[in-house]
Amino acid sequence: MTREQTALGEPRLVAATEAAAAPAQRQGVAATARALFLAMRPRQWLKNGLVFLALIFSVDRSYDPLDAGEWWPFVWRALAAFAIFCVISAAGYLINDIRDLEADRLHPRKRRRPLAAGTLDLNLAVGAAALLSLTGLSAGFLVNLEFGTIAMTYFALTLAYSYFLKQIVLIDLMAVASGFVLRALAGALAIDVPISPWLYLCTMLGALFLVINKRRSELAALEGASAHRSTLGDYTLPLLDQMSAVVTAATILAYSLYTFSAASLPDNDAMAFTIPFVIYGLFRYLYLVHKHELGGSPEEVLYRDRPMALNIVAWLAVSALILIAYR
C-alpha cells in the first residue's frame, strides 16, 4: 500500500496495483504499443522455430530442394505455421502474465515485465490476449484441420499450465516439454509429411533438458524460490542434477539412434556426422547453467552466447547439406 493526500488533506491508502497502473495511464500510444509488444515476449518466439524441423528433416522424400516451384508451397506453409504459433504463444504469454501479476512483482527479474511494472494496462492486455488467441486459432484451421487441432491443443495446454499445471511438481516440467513436441508435430502436419517418431522423442528429451536446467538455474539464483514459483520448493539441486544427467544421456542416445534408423534419412548413415554438434550443444548449455551464465533462459543463451548460436547454425547447415546431397 502507498499513501496519498485526499482533498481534505487526510492520508488515503492506495493499493499497490493501482499505483503500479498509473504509468500505463499516462504514457502515449507509441509507448503503450511497445509495452504490449514486449509483453508478448517476442524473444521467446524463437522456440516456435521447431515447426521447421519437419521441413528440414523431410527434405529427401517430400520435395526437390533444387526446384523452387516444388518446394515453395512447403516453405510457405511452414512460415504460416510459424507465424500462427507466434500469435498463439503471444496470447499465452499475456494470459500467463495476467495470471501471475502479483507474483511477478515479487520476482527480481519478472517485475520488469510490462504488466508487473505497470507500463501496460491490464484491460488492454486482456483484450489483446483474447484477440490474438481468436486470430491465431482461426488461422490455424485455415492451414488444415489437423494443424488447427494441434494449435488448439497447444493453446489449451498453455492455459492449463498458467492456471494449475505449473503448481504440480514434475507435471510442470512435462507440460512445458509437451509444448515443444506439439510445435514439432504441428510443423509436420502443416506441410503434410511423415516424420519419424524418433524426432518427437528427441524433441521431448531436448525440451526436458532445457526445462530441468532452467529450474535448476532459478533454484540456485533465487532466495526463497518457492515464493516466486510454488513448485520450486519441491525441487532440490541434487534432484535436478540427477534428472538432468538422465535426460542428457537419453537425448544423446535417442538422437544417435535417430540418425542411424530413421526411414526418412539417408541410408549411408551420413547424419551421424551431426551427432557431435548435439553433444556440444548439450554440454555447452550445462556449462552455462553451472557457471550461472544465462542458463535460466534458453532464448537468452541462443541470442547472447556466440558459441551456442554458431553450433546450432552449423548443425542446421550440415544437416541440410547431408539431406540434400544424399536424397
N, C-alpha and C positions, 0 to 999 in steps of 0.2 A: 504494500500500500504506500501511497505518497500523499503529501498534504497540499491543499490548495486553499486560498482565501475565498470566502463567499462574499457576496455583495455587502454584507454587514460587517465584514472584517473577521468573521469567525472561521477557524480552520475547518476544512472539509476533507475527509479521506477519499482518495480516488483509487480505484482498482488498478493494479499494475498493468493489466491488459488494456485498460482504457488509455493509460499514459503511453503505453508502447504503440498504440494505434494512431496516436496523434501525428507522428511524422508522415504516415501514409496519407493523411487527410490534407496535409499542407503542400506536398510535393506536386510537381507538374505532370503532364501527360507522359512526356518522354521518360521521366524518372520512374513513373508507375509502370510503364511498359517494360522498362529494363528490369525492374524488380520482379515483375511477373515472369519474364523470360528466365531470369536466374532461378526463380522458384521451381521452374520446370526441370532444373538440373541438366542443362544441355551437355555438360561434360560427361555425364553418365550415359548419354545416348550411344556412345561408342559400343556399349555392351550389345546393342541391337545389331551390330555387325555380324553376329552369329548367324543371322539369316542368310549370309552369303556363303556359309560353309557348303551348303548343298550345291551352289553354283560352281564353286571351285572343285569340289571332290567328285562331281559327276561329269567332269569335262570329257572323259574318254568314251562315254556311251550316249550322252544326251544331245550333243551338238558338235559341230565343227568350229573350233575357236578361230580358224583362219577364214571362215565365211561369215562376214558381218551380217548378211541377210538372214543367216541361220541362227546366230547366237544373240542378236539384238533383242528378240522377244523375251528370251530368258533373262537377260540383263535388266530389261525394263520392268519385268515382274518382280525381280529381286529388289530393285531400287524402290518399287512401290511398297513391297513388304517392309523394307527398312523404314521408309517414311511413316507408314501406318503404325509400326511398333514404337517409333519415336513419339508420335502423338499420344498413343495409349499409355506409354510409360510416363510421359509428362503429366497426364491426368493422374496417374497413380502416385507420382511424387507429390503433387499438390494435395491429394487426399491424405497421404501419409503425414505431411507437414501440418495439415489442419488437425488431424487426429492427435499428433504428438506436440501440439503447440506449447503447452506448459512445460512438458519435459525438456523440449529443445531449448527453452530459455535458461535451463539449469546446466546445459552442456557447454563446455568451454569452446567448442568449435561450431556446433549446430546453432548456437544462439545468434550467430551472424547470418543465418538464413533469413530471407526477406520477411516471412511471416513472423518468425520469432523475434526479429529485430524491429518489427513494426513498420517496415517500409512498404509493406503490401497489405492492402485492406482485406480483411477476412472474407467479406461478402464477395469481393471481386474474385478471390481465389476459389470460392465455392462455385461461382458462376462459370469461371474458366474451366474448372475440373469437369463440370457437367457437360459443357460444350465440347471439350476435347474428347472426352470418353465417347459421347454420342457420335462425333465425327469419325473418330478412329475405328470404332466398331462397325459403323455403317460402311465405311470404305473397305474394311476387311472382307465383307461379304460380296463386294463388287469384284474382288480378285477371283475368288471361287468359294464355294460353300465350305470346303474343308479348311481352308485358310481362315475364313471368318470364324469358324467354330473354335479353332485353336486360339485365335486372337481373343475371343470372348472368354475362353478358359483361362488364358493368361491374365486378363483383367480381373476375373473373379478371384484368381489366386492372389493377386496383389491386394485386393480388398480384404480378403480373408487374413492375409499376412498383417496388414496395417491394423486390423481390429482385434485379432486374437491369436493368430498363429505365432507371432513374434514373442508371445508370452509363454510359449510351451518349449521347454528345453529339448534340444535335438531336433524337434519338428521345425523350429525356426530355421535351422541350417538346411534341412531338406527342402523346405518351401522355397527358399531363395535359389537353391541349386536347380529345383524343378523349373523355375522361371527361365533359366538359361537353356534347359533342354527344350522347353516349349518354343523358344526363339529358333533353335536349330530345326525343329520339326516343322515350324511354320515356313521356314525358308525352302524346305524340300517340297512342301505342299503348294507353295506359291508358284513354283516352276514345274511342278508335276513330274518329279524324278524320284526314283527309288534311292534310298540311302542305307548303307549298311548299319545294322544295329550296333556295331562296334563304335560308330561315330557318336551315337547317342550316349553310349556308355562312357566314352571318353569325355564327352561334354559334361555329363553328370559328375564324373570324378573330378574333372578340372574345376568345375564350379564349386564343388565341396571343398576342394583345396583352397580356393580363394576365400570362401566364406569362413572356413575354420580359422585361417590365418588372420583374417580381418578381425574376428572375435578375439583372437589372441592379442593382437595389437591394441585393441580397445581395452581389454582387461589389464594389460601391462601399463597402459598410459594413463588410465583414469583412476582417480582416487574415489572410493565409494561408487564403484562401477555400477552396482545394482540400482543406484538412484537414477542413472541415465538410461539403462536398459535392464528391465527386471530379470531377464534370463542370465545376464552376465554373472549374477551372484551364484548361479548354479554351476558355473564352469570354474575350472582351475587351470593354471598354466600347464602343470604336468598332464592333465587330461587332454587339453587341446593339443599339446605337443605329441602325445601318443596318437591321437586321431589324425593329426597332420602327417605323421610318419606312415601310418597305414595307407592313407589316401594318396600320398606321394608315390609310394611304391606301386599301388594299384593303378595309378594313372600311367606311369611309365610302362608297366606290363600290358595294360589294355591297349595303349597306343601302339606299342610294338607289335602286338598280335594283330591289330587292325591293319598295319602296313603290310603284313605278310598274308593275311587271309581274306580281306575284303574283296568281294567279287568285282566291284567297280574299279579296282586299282590294277595297274599293270602287272602282268604275270611274272615279270622278271624280278620282282621284289625291290625295284629301284626306290620305292618310297621309304625303304629302311634308312636311306641317307638323310631323311628328315628327323630321325629319332634324336640325334644329338641336340638339335635345336629345342626340342621339347624338354629334354633333361636339363639343359642350361637354363631355360626359362623358369622351370620349377625351382631349381637351386638358387637362381638369382633372386626370385621373389622371397624365398626363405631367408636368404641373406639380408635382404632389406627389412623384413619383418623383425628379425632378431637384432638388427642394428638400429631399430626404431626409426627407419628412414622410409616414409611413405607407405609402409606396409598396411596401414589401416584403410587405405583407399586404392583399390586396384586400378581405377582410371587415372589416379594421380601417378601411379607407377609408370603407366604407359606414356602419359603426357610429359613427365619430368625426368624419367630415368632413361637416358640415351641408350645404354647397352641393352635394356629390355626392348625398347622400341626397335632398335636395329635387328635384334634377334627375331622378333615377330615378323618384320618385313622380310628378312632373309628366309624364314620358314615358309612364308606365303609364296615368295618368288621361286624357291627351289621346288616346292610342291607343284606349283602351276607349270613350271618348265618340264618336270618329270611327267605330269599327266598329259601335257600337250605332245611331248616328244614321243611318248610310248603309247599313245591312244590307239 
